[in-house]
Amino acid sequence: MAQLVTLPSIVADATDAVIESWLVEAGAEISHGQALADIETEKATVELEAESAGTLARILVEAGTTVEVGTPIAVLAEPGDSEAEIDGLLAGANAETASSSTAGCGSSAEVEQERTAAEGLERSNASKTETAVAAVDTVLNASVDTVATSDMTRVFASPLARRRARELGVAVTGLKGSGPGGRIIRSDVETAAGTAAEAAESGSASAPTHAQPSVVSAGDTADAGYTDVPLTGMRRAIARRLTESKSTVPHFYLTGDIRMDALLEFRKQINVSLERQGVKATINDLVLKALGHALHEVPDANAIWNENSIRRFDSVDISMAIATEGGLLTPVVRNVSNLSVAALCRTTQDLKFRAGEKAIRQQELEGGSFSVSNLGMFGTGEFSAILNPPQAGILAVGATEQRAVVSDGELTVASMMTVTFSADHRVIDGAVAGRLLTSLRNALEDPMSLVL
């Protein structure tokens, strides 16, 4: 019996998501667990997997469309299912939607129009039905991130390549992939965009210029040039969650300076062994390890606000902030306090690589009681970070730099790093945060404690 494929609640508090691309075409045989589409959530791009085997009879939503959770996006049919049965399934779904919400489109005429339009798309050469409703027109109008051509030929492209194609206005259907198995990757898209730009420039040299940006005089902003950058789902989520955090969570801050000479020497020594294993420890890796050690020593800080309770965790799970082109991702490193330094480095290395490829899984973004945000590589000396609810704390890490310090009554030069705790005062009191900062400092200034 045919069944509807609906958009699941991929993110716990999300009400919608974007169908970034379809990975299969209408009429394809589908196996259980096969990836059907790339879904862009507020935090990452994830694959929607088939819950059962069958034939993908119809695709109801075009790639690039924002869809509410629970909305039918495709029809999965079994052998013997007729077009009439599929039409009846869609009609029933539309009627149910119409009865519960005015946003539904449950008329039988619209269902018939959608069926006709979908069949026309599969035949590729049939003309669009002029009377199709806007929703069906959206399905028919191909965009640059569609993964199938008009003749439904499969185009293999990575999620990042499709995203860049949409940003640059490049059609992936005409590109030759240089990735594994001919898969189109990001560099292929950017190369094509550069070639197109050069061609446009050479062609415009002899063509009349219809519009040129004007020079704006001081104080004249009415005609100032600008570019509106469309908000992605991730950027909207960042804006919403951080605004919510600053307006509803009582932040307080603790700042401390940590002497890093011993840690820098320790890092050199362990990297001799780690590099033989194909990994390398960064300062951020060792800060993560030290924070895990500190949260294990101060369990009152390893907690989150849970409305009617404070939830304290047995394991130490810490989110690591990773900057990507689309925004900030914070995948969670699990059980940090019990991981060896080598295992921790392998984990963070893998997360950084997959974050750049938009391959972080949704479950890797969930959980954790604390976060680490490091801007030291940009030369930032000190900053305060905003909490990521419901987490109770975030550690902002600045650059390690040489400073003049007084040691045992004498002026000397030392490698110093400034860190700032942002804490949720509903969960962590000042004394608890003070003990956590002290434990972190002790672990970093005596790094052998991290491996004992």
N, C-alpha and C positions, 0 to 999 in steps of 0.2 A: 504494500500500500504506500502511495506517495506521501511524503512528509515535508513539512516546511523546515528550512534551516533558518533560525532566527539569530540575531546578534546577541551573544551571551553577555552577561555582566562580567567583563574581563577585569575591570578595576572595581574594587569594592564600592566606592562612592561615586562612580561615573554614571551619568545618565545617557551618554552617547559616545560614539567613536566614529572614526573615518575608515571606510573601505578603501585602503590605499591601493590595492591591486588584486585582481583575481589570478590565481595560480593555475587554474584549469578552465577549460572552455565548456560551454553548454554542449551536452551530448556525450561528455567524457564519462568513462566508467571510473567509479570512485571506490577505493578500499577503505576499510575502517581505520581511522587515525590519519588518513592522508590529509595534507595541508590543502585547504580550499582557497584561502585568501590571506593576504597580509592586512592586519587590522592595526591602525594607528591609534593607540590609546593616549592618555594624557602624559604617560611617562615613557613609553617605548612602542616599537612596532613588534607585534606578536603574530604568530600564525594561528588561524582558525582551523581546527582539525575536524574532520567528519566524524560524527558519532556512530555512524553505521555505513555499511557498503550500499552501493546502488549506482544509479546514473544521474548525473547532474542535468536534470531535465530543463531547468530554466534558471537564468540569473536575473534577479528582480531589481538589483540596485547597481548602478554604474560605479566603477572605480572613481575615487575622489569624492564620493558623496558622504556627508555626515548623516549617521543613522542613529536613531534612538535605540536603547537597549530593548530587546524583545521584538523588534521589527523584523518581519520576514525578509530575507535577503536572497534566498534561492529555494529551489524545489529539488528534492532528492527522490527519485522514483525507483520503483522495483520493476523487474521484468513483468510485462503484461499490463502495466498501468497505461491507460489511454489518456489522450489529450483532454477528453471530456472530464475524466476523473480529476485531472490536475486543475482544470478550470473550476470544477466544483470545490476543490480544496481551497483555491485562492478566493473564490466567492465567499465561502464560509468564513475564512479568516478576515476578509474585508468587512463582512457584515458584522462580525464580532467586534472588530475595531471600531466601526461606526457606532455601534450601540453603546460603547463605553467612552468614546471620545469624539468630539467634533472634528478632530484632526484626521480621523479615518477617512478612507476613500473606498466605501464598500459597494458602490453601485455595480450592477451586473454589466452595464455598458462599459464602464471603466475597466472591469476585469477582462472583457472581451477585447478592448482596445490594447490592453497590456499583452494579452496572448498573441494578438496579431502582430504587434510590434516586435515581440521576442522572436516569433517565427521568421519575421522579415530579416531580423539581424542575423539569424543562423543561416539564411539563404544568401546573405551578404549583398546580393545584387537587387533585392526587392526595394522599392521606394518606401520612404517613411509614410506612415498613415497621417494625413494632414490633420485629422481630428483627434489625434492622440493627446492625452492630457499631459501636463507639464512633467509629471513624474516619469511618464514613459519616454518623453522627449529627452529627458536627462539620461535615461538608459541608452538611447540611440546615439547621442552625441559623444563621440570618442574624444578623450583627452590624452595629454602626453604621458600620463602614467598608466594608461591601459596596457595590460599585458598580452592582449590578443589583437591581431590586425583585423581588418574588415572581413577577411576570409577565415577568421578564427584560427590563424596560425599561431602557435605558442611562441612567445618571446621570453627568453630566460634572462632575467635581470635581477640584480640584488636590490633589496629594499632601499639602500642608500643611493644606488644608481637611479632608481625610479624617482626618489625624492629630488635628487639634483636635476634630473631631467625636467621635472615639473617646475623647479625654481628657475631654470635657465631657458625654458621654453623649447626643449629639444625632444623630438619624437623618438622614443627608443626603438620603434619598429623598424627604422631604417639603419640601425647601427650594427656593426660587427663587433661581437664581444671578444675580449682578450683574456677573460677569466677562465677558470676550469670548465671544460666542456663547452666552450664558446659562450659562457655566461657574460652578460654585459655588466661591467663594473663601473664604479664612479669615474675612473680616469677616462674610460671610453666616452662617457657623456661630456666631460669637461673638454676633451680634445675636440669632439664634434662641435661643441659650442664655440670654441676658439676659432675653428675653421670657418664656421658660419659668420662669426663676427668679422674676420679678416675679409671674407668675400663681400660682406655688406659694406665695409669701409672702402674697398677698391671700387665697388659699384657706385658708391655715393660720391666719389671724387669728381665724376663728370656730370652728376645729376644735380639739378637745382635743389637748394636747401629750403625746405618749407618752414622749418621751425628751428630756431637756435636759442639756447638758454640765454637770457638777458643778464647783464651785469646789474646787480641790485645795489643801489646807493645806500649809504648808511642811514638807518632809520626807516628805510622803505622795505617793509616785510610783506606787503600785500602780494607782491609778485615774486616773492622768493621761491626758488626752486626747492622741491622736496620729493621724497619717495616714500610712499606708504607701503610698509612691509606687512603683508597679511600675517595674522597671528596663527600659529600652529596650535594644535591641541595641547602640546607640551607647554608652549609659552603661556597659553591661557591658564593651564593648571598651575604653573609656577606663580603667576600673578595672583590667582585666587587663593592658593594655599598660603603664600607668604603674607598677603594682606590679612587673611584670617588669623595667621599666627601672631602678627604684631598687634592686632586689635583685640585679640581674645586671650592670649597667653601672657601672664606676668613674667617678663624676662628680667633677669638680673645677671650681672657680668663680673667675672673674676679674671684678672690679668696677672701673669707671672713670667719671669725671665728664667730661662733654663740654660745652664752651661753645657755645651755640646761637644767639647773637646774629646771626652772619653767615648762618646757615641760615634763620632767621626772615625776615630781610630778603630773602634770595634767593627764598624761597617767595612773598613778596608780589609780587616782580617777575615771576616766571615765571607766576604765576596770572593776571596781566593778559592774557597771551597765551593761556594754556591755557583760560581761561573762554570765549574766543571759539570754541574747538573743542568746547565742551560738557563739559569735564572740569576738575577742580580737584585740585591736588596737596595731599596731606595730609603731616603730619610723618612718618607711618608709611611713606608712599610713598618719601619721601626717605631714610629709614633703610634701607628695602629696597634702594634704589639704591646707597647707600653701602656696605652689607654685600656686595652683589654686586661692587662695585669692590674691596673689601678681599679677598674670596675669590679674585678674579682675580689680585690682587697676591701673595697668600699661598696658592698652589695646594695646599700640603701640608694645609691645613685643609679644602679642598673634597673631602672623602672620606668613606667610610663603612667600618665594620667588616664584613668579609665572611667571617668565621670562619677561613678558611685564607689570607686575604690582606687587604690594605687597598686598597680600590678608589678610585682618584682619577679625578675626572670632568673632561672637557674643557670642558663648559659649566657655568655656574653656575645651578642651579635651587634656589629657596628656597621653603619652605612658609610660608604666612601664616596665623596663627591667627585664626579668625573665630568669635565667640561666636554661637550660635543657640539657639533654645528647646530643642532636643533635646540640646544639648551642643556641644563644640568641634569645628569642622571646620578642617582644615589643607590647603586646596588649594595646589597648587604653581605658582609663577610661574616660567616657563621662561626660560632664557637672560637672566637679569636684567642681567648686566654689559653685554650688547650692545643692550638695549632703550633707546630714547630715553625721556626723562622723560615725555613725552606718551603714548607707547605703554604705558609701565609704569602710568601713572595710569588709562588706559582699561581695562587688564587687571584691575587691582585693583578698580576700580569695578564691573566686570562680575561678578567673582567674589563680591564682597560681596552684590550684588543676588541672584544665583542661589543663594547659600548661604542667604539668608533665605527663598527660595521652595523650598528642598529640591531644587534643580535642578542641583546639582554632579554632574558625571559621574565615574564611578569612576576613570577613568584620570587625572583631574585631581588625585586624592588620592594618587597613587603617585609615588615617586621623591623626588629632592631630597637634599641633603647637610646642609642647615641649616634652621632655623626661626626665625621672629621672632614673639614674643609681646609685645604692647603693652598695658599696663594704665594708661598715663599719662592717658587720658581719664577714668579714675575717681579721679584724684588720688593714685594710688599712687606713692610716691617711689622705691621700690627693692624688688625681689623677685628670687628665684631660680626658674627654671623647670626642669621635669623633661624630660630628653631623650626624643625620640620615635624609638626604634630603628627601623631601623639607622642613622639620622642621627647624625652625630658632634658636633653642636652645636646650641644654641638660644640666641638673644639675647633677654634680658628687658629691655624698655624701660620706664623710669619716666616720670613727668611732667616737663615742662619748667617750671621755676619760678625765680623770681629769688632769688639768694643773694648773700651778701657773699663776695667773693673778693679775693685779693691778686694784683694785676697790676703787674709792673715795680716792685715794692716799695711799691705804694700800694693802699689798701683801696678797692674799688669794688663796684658792684652789677652782676651779669651774669645772663643767662638760662642756667641750667645744667640738664643732664639726666644722670641716672645710668643706666648700662646694666650688665648682668651677663651674662657668657658662662658657660653651663654646657657643659662639654666632656667627651667620652668620652676618658679618658686612654689607652685602648688605641690610639686613632687620633691624637690631638693631644697633643703634649707641652706643657709650660708655656711654653717659649720660643716655640713656634709660635703658641699662643694669645695670648701677649704681643704678637707682631708683628701678629697679626690685629686686636687691640684698638687698637693704635697706628695701623694703616692706616685703621680705621673712624673713629677720632677725627680724623685728618688730613682725611679726605674730608668729614666733617660740618662741621668748622671752616673748611674752604676749599671750599665747595660748588661753585665754578666748575669744580673738577676733575671733577665728575660729568657735565658736558656737553662737556668738551674731549676 
